[in-house]
């Protein structure tokens, strides 16, 4: 776990984490993470088809300080949040193989489709960055370089949008040059690309995932990938404890 996160973990937090057995080993990773956790009281929520609802009930009613999705179903969790009338954006905390922490959003395949949603993401990501001791500077990504204008309507659109967002939000248009990013907040053109960045870095490139914070909710909820390891769920528990302060 990155030192910057470990140093911010408060004591005595109660954190719930969900289990849904879509695959044979899905419960084992969550249980192992709960046993490894020495910084919070972890409550494993394992209620089958009712897991997502129970997890939200617990954090919504204040029975726990924060909740982590674990292996509970994302689609069911999101549907339940929307049914309860909540507006939210998910912002992922990631760590590169070389130890660089950064925030990435949108990361959901159906997220970040409008300028308004991206502006909201940036506003919430800046708050999250400062809470985690990171800088709140923002890099906007596009589908190509400025020199590629005219080659593709889609590339042209993403470049224009990145340029506009940089002006509105006070960030930098880094074009497609992810390797040049110095900012701690990265905004890809859409959630599909964001999801690819996260998966390529964490599951092919040796990076680490801490989970995605559900910003704008009146309680602390952390999303996680079901492909995560027990150590990954432990990092998500840490992020949940930190963000619940």
C-alpha positions in Angstrom: 0.0 0.0 0.0 1.2 3.5 -0.9 2.7 5.3 2.1 0.6 8.4 1.4 -2.6 6.4 1.8 -1.4 4.4 4.8 -0.6 7.5 6.7 -4.1 8.9 6.3 -6.0 5.8 7.5 -8.0 6.8 10.6 -8.5 4.4 13.5 -11.7 2.7 14.6 -13.7 2.8 11.4 -16.3 0.2 10.6 -16.3 -0.8 6.9 -18.7 -3.3 5.2 -17.7 -5.3 2.1 -20.0 -7.3 -0.1 -19.8 -10.8 -1.4 -21.7 -12.3 -4.4 -20.6 -15.7 -5.6 -20.7 -15.3 -9.3 -17.5 -17.4 -9.5 -16.2 -20.1 -7.1 -13.4 -18.1 -5.6 -15.2 -14.8 -5.3 -15.9 -15.1 -1.5 -12.4 -16.3 -0.6 -10.7 -13.1 -1.7 -13.0 -10.9 0.2 -12.8 -13.0 3.4 -9.0 -13.0 3.1 -8.9 -9.2 2.8 -11.1 -8.9 5.9 -8.8 -11.1 7.9 -5.7 -9.1 6.7 -7.3 -5.8 7.7 -5.8 -4.5 10.9 -6.9 -0.8 10.6 -10.7 -1.2 10.6 -13.5 -3.4 11.8 -14.7 -5.2 8.7 -18.2 -6.6 8.2 -18.6 -9.1 5.4 -22.1 -8.8 3.8 -22.9 -12.2 2.2 -26.6 -12.3 1.6 -26.9 -13.7 -2.0 -29.4 -11.8 -4.1 -29.9 -9.3 -1.3 -26.2 -8.4 -0.8 -26.2 -5.1 -2.7 -29.4 -3.8 -1.0 -28.1 -4.8 2.4 -24.7 -3.2 1.8 -26.4 0.1 0.9 -28.8 -0.1 3.8 -26.0 -0.5 6.3 -23.9 2.5 5.0 -27.0 4.7 4.4 -28.3 4.1 7.9 -24.9 4.7 9.5 -24.5 1.1 10.8 -21.0 1.3 9.3 -18.8 4.3 8.4 -18.2 3.1 4.8 -18.9 0.3 2.3 -16.9 -1.5 -0.3 -18.6 -3.3 -3.2 -16.3 -6.3 -3.1 -17.6 -9.0 -5.4 -21.2 -7.7 -5.2 -22.7 -6.9 -8.7 -22.0 -3.5 -10.1 -25.1 -3.4 -12.3 -27.3 -4.3 -9.3 -25.5 -1.8 -7.1 -25.9 1.1 -9.6 -29.5 0.2 -10.2 -30.2 0.3 -6.5 -28.5 3.6 -6.1 -30.5 5.1 -8.9 -33.7 3.6 -7.6 -33.0 5.5 -4.3 -32.6 8.7 -6.3 -28.9 9.3 -5.9 -26.7 11.1 -8.4 -23.1 10.1 -8.4 -19.8 9.8 -10.4 -17.1 7.2 -9.9 -13.5 8.3 -9.5 -10.8 5.6 -9.4 -7.6 5.8 -7.4 -4.7 4.0 -9.1 -1.0 3.5 -8.5 1.5 2.9 -11.3 4.2 0.2 -11.1 6.6 3.0 -10.3 4.6 4.2 -7.3 2.8 7.2 -8.8 -0.8 7.8 -7.5 -3.4 9.3 -9.7 -7.2 9.7 -10.1 -8.9 8.4 -13.2 -12.5 9.1 -14.3 -14.7 8.2 -16.1 -14.0 4.5 -15.7 -17.5 3.1 -16.2 -18.3 2.1 -19.7 -21.5 4.1 -19.7 -20.1 7.2 -17.9 -18.7 10.5 -19.0 -20.8 10.9 -22.1 -21.5 14.6 -21.8 -19.6 17.8 -21.1 -21.7 18.5 -18.0 -20.9 15.1 -16.5 -17.2 15.5 -17.2 -17.2 19.0 -15.5 -18.9 17.4 -12.5 -16.3 14.6 -12.4 -13.5 17.2 -12.4 -15.1 19.2 -9.6 -15.4 16.0 -7.4 -12.0 14.7 -8.4 -10.3 17.9 -7.3 -12.0 17.6 -3.8 -10.9 13.9 -3.6 -7.3 14.7 -4.7 -6.9 17.3 -2.0 -8.3 15.0 0.7 -5.8 12.4 -0.3 -2.9 14.9 -0.3 -2.5 14.9 -4.1 -2.4 17.9 -6.4 -5.7 18.9 -8.0 -4.3 19.6 -11.5 -6.2 18.0 -14.3 -5.1 16.4 -17.6 -7.7 15.9 -20.3 -7.0 13.2 -22.9 -8.2 13.0 -26.5 -8.2 10.5 -29.3 -5.1 11.9 -31.1 -2.6 14.7 -31.4 -3.6 18.2 -32.5 -1.6 17.5 -35.6 -4.1 14.7 -36.4 -7.0 17.2 -37.0 -8.8 16.3 -40.2 -8.0 12.5 -40.1 -11.1 11.4 -38.3 -14.3 13.2 -37.1 -14.2 11.2 -33.9 -10.6 12.3 -33.2 -11.4 15.9 -34.1 -14.4 15.8 -31.6 -12.3 14.5 -28.7 -9.6 17.1 -29.3 -12.1 19.9 -29.4 -13.8 18.7 -26.3 -10.5 18.3 -24.4 -9.5 21.8 -25.4 -12.8 23.2 -24.2 -12.8 21.3 -20.9 -9.2 22.5 -20.2 -10.4 26.1 -20.6 -13.6 25.6 -18.6 -12.0 23.6 -15.7 -8.5 25.1 -15.7 -6.7 22.0 -16.8 -4.3 20.9 -19.6 -5.2 19.2 -23.0 -2.7 16.4 -23.1 -4.1 15.1 -26.4 -3.4 11.4 -26.7 0.0 11.8 -25.0 -0.7 9.9 -21.8 3.1 9.5 -21.3 3.4 13.3 -20.9 0.8 13.6 -18.1 2.2 15.2 -14.9 -1.2 16.0 -13.3 -2.7 13.8 -10.6 -6.2 13.8 -12.2 -6.7 12.2 -15.6 -9.9 12.6 -17.6 -10.1 10.3 -20.7 -12.5 11.0 -23.6 -15.0 8.4 -22.3 -15.6 5.6 -19.8 -14.7 2.9 -22.3 -11.2 4.3 -22.7 -10.9 5.0 -19.0 -11.8 1.3 -18.3 -9.1 0.2 -20.8 -6.5 2.4 -19.1 -7.3 1.0 -15.7 -7.3 -2.7 -16.9 -4.2 -2.4 -18.9 -2.2 -0.7 -16.1 -3.5 -2.8 -13.2 -3.8 -6.3 -14.9 -1.1 -6.1 -17.5 1.3 -3.5 -16.3 1.8 -4.3 -12.6 -0.1 -1.3 -11.3 -2.4 -1.3 -8.3 -6.1 -0.5 -7.9 -7.5 1.1 -4.8 -11.1 1.2 -6.0 -13.4 3.9 -7.3 -15.0 6.4 -5.0 -18.7 7.1 -5.5 -18.6 10.9 -5.3 -21.6 13.1 -4.5 -23.3 10.4 -2.3 -24.1 11.4 1.3 -22.1 8.4 2.5 -18.9 6.7 1.6 -19.0 3.9 -1.0 -16.1 2.4 -2.9 -16.4 0.4 -6.1 -14.1 -2.5 -6.9 -13.4 -4.8 -9.8 -14.4 -8.5 -9.3 -11.1 -9.4 -10.8 -9.3 -7.8 -7.9 -7.0 -9.7 -5.5 -7.4 -10.0 -1.8 -4.6 -7.4 -1.4 -6.6 -5.1 -3.8 -9.7 -5.4 -1.6 -7.5 -4.5 1.4 -6.4 -1.3 -0.4 -10.1 -0.6 -1.2 -10.9 -1.0 2.5 -8.1 1.5 3.3 -9.5 4.0 0.8 -13.0 3.6 2.2 -11.7 4.4 5.7 -9.8 7.4 4.5 -12.7 8.9 2.5 -15.1 8.3 5.4 -13.3 10.9 7.5 
